[in-house]
């Protein structure tokens, strides 16, 4: 199989053509300063590859799972994060169906895809230079397993207008027929925290309860369906998938609802971090180029450069504060240990509080500032946009905001978040406490 130019990506791209009326077109990421195809990667996968090459780390090959269990352990990706997607909307689409869904696993920086009898494991990871880097790992026993970095084949979809032209993640809710084929004529929905519950998780298996409310998970439709269904009462409160697929073929029997909520929030955070990082690098590079051409010396940012960086920063800040988060509308529950394991990671302040504490009643988290402000990918943002973003966050936390989009951020929320950050992060303590 040629991983670089798979037929599956052509067919998926054709689906987007039918759905949106134009073929996805990525930004020119191979031009300076990004140089996506040739720039050196620097992330947990590239570091793991070096460790494998030196012999410091080894991956064990399992006859049934290939490298999956060993790779999850090496990358510290929890098994409880398992999500199962049955729509044919990814690289190994011919391996995916409601009978054989694709397994997804994730931690704060890494996403890993597994298909039964698949030729490769699929991996994406946050990278400070590239934004998002994509890899495959052949599911064949090797003396030294080797990750193959993917560029053009993945960017057909992961660097298109749906990710604003930057390499990013796609969490889509689609209507699927009984074979897993997306019914593009019925439309689709983005998967992120602003999406109403009733439009989420089409094409995904979901284990968990949403009393009195519906979502699109666990549902397949006849191929002849002409209009989207108004509700999904049968598929919305399922805690056991065994009647829908053979869960013994997966590491756990779950596709946890809480893990899905976190996954959707986090993938969009990573997309906005990527946009902020690459937009900043491009804007600064272009300003330097114009300075050279015009033989001028610019003191600081030009107005255009500032607007571009500020816009990307503002978009990230809004999302980190859960602006426009769709209300959950009542208590929701998953079925796996994911929620407990995720919360336990902390870090916690002296009162036992953490940005990872769940609400799961009206909103995902108890405190409306994303735990991703303490992530590696946030800290590795370019200095210019990082400073701008931190300044905005600290100003909002200290003084509040009169803008309507921050109306749900109460003084009590702000005080709690400041307490958590100053007691659990030396970097944030320096940013928030008076000098």
C-alpha positions in Angstrom: 0.0 0.0 0.0 1.2 3.5 -0.7 0.4 5.5 2.4 1.3 8.8 0.8 -1.4 8.7 -1.8 -4.2 6.4 -0.6 -7.4 5.9 -2.6 -9.2 6.4 0.7 -8.1 10.0 0.9 -9.3 10.6 -2.7 -12.7 9.2 -1.9 -12.9 11.2 1.4 -11.9 14.3 -0.5 -14.6 13.6 -3.1 -17.1 13.3 -0.2 -16.1 16.8 0.9 -16.6 18.0 -2.7 -20.1 16.7 -2.7 -20.9 18.1 0.8 -19.3 21.6 0.5 -19.3 22.3 -3.2 -15.5 22.8 -3.5 -12.5 20.6 -3.1 -10.5 21.1 0.1 -7.5 23.2 -0.5 -4.7 23.5 2.0 -2.7 26.7 2.6 0.8 26.8 1.1 2.4 25.2 4.1 5.5 24.1 2.3 6.6 27.8 1.7 8.7 29.7 4.1 8.6 30.0 7.1 6.7 26.8 7.8 8.3 24.4 5.3 5.9 21.7 6.4 7.2 18.9 4.3 10.9 19.4 5.0 11.2 21.1 8.4 12.5 18.9 11.2 9.9 17.7 13.6 10.3 18.1 17.4 7.6 16.4 19.4 7.0 13.2 21.5 6.9 11.0 18.4 10.2 12.3 17.0 11.7 11.9 20.4 10.3 8.4 20.8 11.8 7.5 17.3 15.2 8.6 18.5 14.8 6.5 21.7 13.9 3.5 19.6 16.8 4.0 17.3 19.3 4.2 20.2 17.8 1.1 21.8 16.7 2.9 25.0 13.1 2.1 24.3 11.5 -0.9 22.7 8.0 -1.6 21.4 6.5 -5.0 21.8 4.5 -6.5 18.9 1.3 -8.2 19.9 -0.1 -10.8 17.4 -3.6 -9.4 17.8 -3.1 -5.7 18.4 0.3 -5.1 16.8 2.1 -2.2 18.4 -1.0 -0.6 19.9 -0.7 -1.6 23.6 3.0 -1.0 23.8 2.8 2.3 22.0 0.0 3.5 24.3 2.2 2.7 27.3 5.3 4.3 25.8 3.4 7.5 25.1 1.4 7.5 28.4 -1.9 7.5 26.5 -4.6 6.0 28.7 -6.6 3.0 27.5 -9.6 4.6 29.1 -9.6 7.3 26.5 -10.8 4.8 23.9 -13.3 6.2 21.4 -14.9 4.1 18.6 -15.9 5.7 15.3 -17.7 3.7 12.7 -18.1 6.2 9.8 -15.7 5.7 6.9 -14.1 9.1 7.3 -10.3 8.5 7.7 -7.2 6.9 6.2 -8.1 3.2 6.4 -11.7 3.6 5.5 -12.0 0.2 4.0 -11.3 -1.3 7.5 -14.0 0.8 9.2 -17.7 -0.1 9.6 -20.2 -0.4 12.4 -19.0 -4.0 12.8 -15.3 -2.9 13.0 -15.1 0.7 14.2 -11.8 2.6 14.4 -10.4 3.0 17.8 -9.0 6.4 18.9 -6.9 7.0 22.0 -5.5 10.4 23.2 -3.7 12.3 25.9 -3.0 16.0 26.2 -0.8 16.1 23.1 -1.1 12.9 21.1 -3.9 11.2 19.2 -3.6 7.6 18.0 -5.9 5.7 15.6 -6.2 1.9 15.3 -8.0 -0.3 12.8 -8.4 -4.1 13.1 -6.3 -5.7 10.4 -5.1 -2.3 9.5 -1.8 -1.9 7.8 -0.7 1.1 10.0 -1.3 2.8 13.3 -2.1 6.5 12.7 -0.7 9.2 15.0 -1.0 12.9 15.2 0.8 15.1 17.7 1.2 18.8 18.6 4.5 20.2 17.2 5.8 23.7 17.9 7.2 24.2 14.3 4.6 22.2 12.3 1.5 22.9 14.3 0.2 19.3 14.0 2.4 16.5 12.7 1.0 13.2 11.3 2.7 9.8 11.3 2.0 6.2 10.5 3.6 3.1 12.0 3.4 -0.1 10.1 1.7 -3.0 11.9 4.4 -5.4 11.0 6.9 -6.8 13.5 10.2 -5.0 13.0 13.5 -5.0 14.9 13.3 -1.2 15.1 9.8 0.1 14.5 9.9 3.3 12.4 7.3 6.1 12.3 6.7 7.5 8.8 5.9 11.2 8.8 2.9 12.0 6.5 2.5 15.4 4.8 0.5 15.8 1.6 -1.8 12.8 2.0 -3.0 13.8 5.5 -3.3 17.5 4.6 -5.9 16.8 1.9 -8.4 16.8 4.8 -6.3 17.9 7.8 -5.0 21.1 6.1 -8.1 22.2 4.3 -10.7 25.0 4.8 -12.2 23.0 7.7 -9.0 23.7 9.7 -8.6 27.2 8.1 -5.8 26.0 5.9 -3.5 24.9 8.8 -2.6 21.3 9.8 -5.2 20.3 12.4 -7.7 17.8 13.7 -11.1 17.0 12.5 -13.9 15.9 14.8 -17.0 15.6 12.7 -20.5 14.4 13.3 -21.9 12.8 10.2 -24.9 10.7 9.3 -23.8 7.2 8.2 -25.6 4.3 6.5 -25.5 0.8 7.8 -22.1 0.1 6.2 -20.6 3.2 7.7 -20.7 5.3 4.5 -21.2 9.0 5.3 -24.5 10.3 3.9 -23.0 13.7 2.9 -26.3 14.9 1.4 -27.7 15.1 4.9 -25.0 17.5 6.0 -22.6 17.3 8.9 -21.7 19.1 12.1 -18.4 20.2 13.7 -17.5 18.5 17.0 -16.5 21.1 19.5 -17.7 22.4 22.8 -20.1 25.0 21.2 -21.9 22.3 19.2 -25.4 21.5 20.7 -25.6 18.0 22.2 -28.3 17.0 19.7 -25.9 17.5 16.8 -22.9 15.6 18.2 -21.4 12.2 17.6 -23.0 11.1 14.4 -20.9 8.2 13.1 -19.5 7.5 16.6 -20.3 4.8 19.1 -21.1 6.5 22.5 -21.4 4.8 25.9 -23.0 7.0 28.5 -26.3 8.6 29.6 -27.8 12.0 28.7 -31.2 11.8 30.5 -34.0 13.4 28.6 -31.7 14.6 25.7 -30.6 13.1 22.4 -27.4 13.0 20.4 -26.5 11.3 17.1 -24.3 8.6 18.4 -24.9 4.9 17.8 -27.2 5.6 14.9 -27.1 4.2 11.3 -29.6 5.1 8.6 -30.8 3.4 5.4 -28.8 4.6 2.4 -32.0 5.9 0.9 -32.6 8.4 3.7 -33.5 11.8 2.3 -33.8 14.0 5.5 -31.9 14.0 8.8 -33.9 12.4 11.6 -35.3 14.8 14.2 -34.1 12.8 17.2 -32.2 9.6 18.1 -34.1 8.2 21.2 -32.8 4.6 20.7 -29.1 5.5 20.5 -28.8 8.2 23.1 -28.5 6.3 26.3 -26.5 3.2 25.7 -24.1 1.8 28.2 -23.3 -1.5 26.6 -22.2 -1.7 22.9 -22.1 -5.5 22.7 -25.4 -5.6 20.6 -23.9 -3.1 18.2 -20.4 -4.4 17.7 -18.0 -7.0 19.0 -16.4 -5.1 21.9 -14.1 -8.0 22.7 -12.0 -7.0 19.7 -11.0 -3.7 21.5 -8.9 -2.9 24.5 -12.0 -1.8 26.5 -15.8 -2.2 25.8 -16.3 1.6 26.0 -16.6 4.6 23.8 -17.0 7.0 26.7 -19.2 10.0 26.5 -17.1 12.1 28.8 -13.9 11.2 26.9 -15.7 12.4 23.7 -16.6 15.7 25.4 -12.9 16.2 26.3 -11.6 15.0 23.0 -13.8 17.5 21.0 -12.8 20.4 23.3 -9.1 19.5 23.2 -8.8 19.0 19.4 -10.2 22.5 18.8 -7.8 24.0 21.4 -5.0 22.3 19.5 -6.3 23.7 16.2 -6.4 27.2 17.6 -2.9 26.9 19.1 -1.7 25.7 15.7 -3.4 28.7 14.0 -1.9 31.1 16.5 1.6 29.7 16.2 1.7 29.4 12.4 -0.1 32.7 11.7 2.3 34.5 13.9 5.4 32.9 12.3 4.0 33.7 8.8 3.0 37.3 9.7 6.5 38.0 11.2 8.2 36.4 8.2 6.2 38.4 5.7 6.9 41.6 7.6 10.6 41.0 7.5 10.4 40.2 3.8 8.5 43.5 3.1 11.1 45.4 5.2 13.8 44.0 3.0 12.0 44.7 -0.3 11.1 48.2 0.8 14.4 48.8 2.5 12.7 50.0 5.6 13.3 49.4 9.3 10.1 48.6 11.2 10.0 49.4 14.9 7.9 46.6 16.4 4.8 45.3 14.5 3.2 46.9 11.5 -0.5 47.4 11.9 -1.2 44.4 9.6 1.1 42.1 11.5 -0.4 43.1 14.8 -4.0 42.5 13.6 -3.1 39.0 12.4 -1.4 38.0 15.6 -4.1 39.6 17.7 -6.9 37.9 15.8 -5.3 34.5 16.3 -4.7 35.2 19.9 -8.2 36.4 20.6 -9.7 33.3 18.9 -7.5 31.1 21.2 -8.4 33.1 24.4 -12.1 32.8 23.6 -12.0 29.1 23.3 -9.8 28.6 26.3 -12.4 30.4 28.4 -15.2 28.2 26.9 -17.0 31.1 25.3 -20.2 30.0 23.6 -20.1 26.5 25.2 -23.3 24.7 24.6 -25.1 23.8 27.8 -25.3 20.1 28.6 -28.7 20.6 30.1 -28.5 18.1 32.9 -26.3 15.4 34.4 -24.4 13.3 31.9 -22.3 10.3 32.7 -19.8 8.1 30.9 -19.2 4.4 31.5 -15.4 4.0 31.8 -12.7 5.1 34.3 -11.8 8.0 32.0 -13.3 10.8 34.0 -11.7 9.7 37.3 -8.3 9.1 35.7 -8.4 12.4 33.9 -9.3 14.4 37.0 -6.7 12.6 39.1 -3.9 14.0 36.9 -4.4 17.4 38.4 -2.4 19.3 39.4 -4.5 20.3 42.4 -4.2 23.3 44.7 -4.4 23.3 48.5 -8.2 23.1 48.4 -8.0 20.1 46.1 -9.2 22.0 43.1 -8.0 21.5 39.5 -8.8 22.8 36.0 -9.5 19.1 35.3 -12.4 18.9 37.7 -15.7 18.1 35.9 -19.1 19.6 36.2 -21.0 17.5 33.6 -24.3 19.1 34.4 -24.5 22.4 32.7 -20.9 22.5 31.3 -18.0 20.1 30.8 -15.7 21.5 33.5 -16.3 23.1 36.8 -13.9 26.0 36.2 -14.2 27.7 32.8 -10.6 28.0 31.8 -9.1 25.1 29.9 -6.6 22.8 31.4 -4.7 23.2 28.1 -3.2 26.6 29.4 -0.8 24.3 31.3 0.0 22.1 28.3 3.3 21.7 26.5 1.8 22.9 23.3 0.6 26.2 24.9 4.0 26.8 26.5 5.7 26.3 23.2 3.7 29.0 21.4 5.9 31.6 19.7 6.9 34.3 22.2 4.9 37.1 20.4 1.5 35.4 20.4 2.1 33.7 23.7 2.8 37.0 25.5 -0.3 38.5 23.9 -2.5 35.6 24.9 -1.2 35.4 28.4 -1.8 39.2 28.8 -5.4 38.8 27.7 -6.0 35.8 30.0 -4.5 37.5 33.1 -6.4 40.7 32.5 -9.7 38.8 32.2 -8.9 36.8 35.4 -7.9 39.9 37.4 -10.4 42.4 36.2 -13.2 40.4 34.5 -14.6 41.5 31.1 -17.7 43.4 30.1 -18.0 41.5 26.8 -21.0 39.3 26.5 -19.0 36.3 25.5 -17.4 36.2 29.0 -20.7 36.6 30.8 -20.6 33.1 32.3 -17.2 33.8 33.9 -18.2 34.9 37.4 -16.0 36.6 40.1 -16.1 33.3 42.0 -14.9 31.4 38.9 -12.1 33.9 38.4 -10.9 33.7 42.0 -10.9 29.9 41.9 -9.0 29.8 38.7 -6.4 32.2 39.9 -6.0 30.1 43.1 -5.5 27.0 41.1 -3.0 28.5 38.7 -0.9 30.3 41.3 -0.7 27.2 43.5 0.0 24.6 40.8 2.2 26.4 38.3 5.2 28.6 39.0 4.9 30.1 35.5 1.3 31.1 36.0 2.1 32.3 39.6 4.7 34.7 38.2 2.1 35.9 35.6 -0.8 36.5 38.0 0.8 37.7 41.2 1.8 41.4 41.6 5.5 42.1 41.1 
